[in-house]
């Protein structure tokens, strides 16, 4: 069975974000880095629950919320100069792609 692009892209985002967040200053690893990691894990768990459950929409809405939180944390990391402009552009593109795929899934269910 072929895996959905959303799962592949979100896994790639997780794979990039976790090591990048661990490079934040030590005093931020337990605050901002932890928030980013929690947001991406919660996002991934929500889309998995949507794929496996009989009612995917509540899980997709939750996934959208987690992705929005991640956007905020990544932007804050850039504004605080923890991510370079190149890192910020790269991770932002990954987040946008996940959001686009998530939106497509929600649209296919007939509700946004």
Secondary structure, 3 states (H helix, E strand, C coil): CCCCHHHHHHHHHHHHHHHHHCCCCHHHHCCHHHHHHHHHHHHHHHHHHHHHCCCHHHHHHHHHHHHHHHHHHHHHHHHCCCCCHHHHHHHHHHHHHHHHHHHHHHHHCCCC
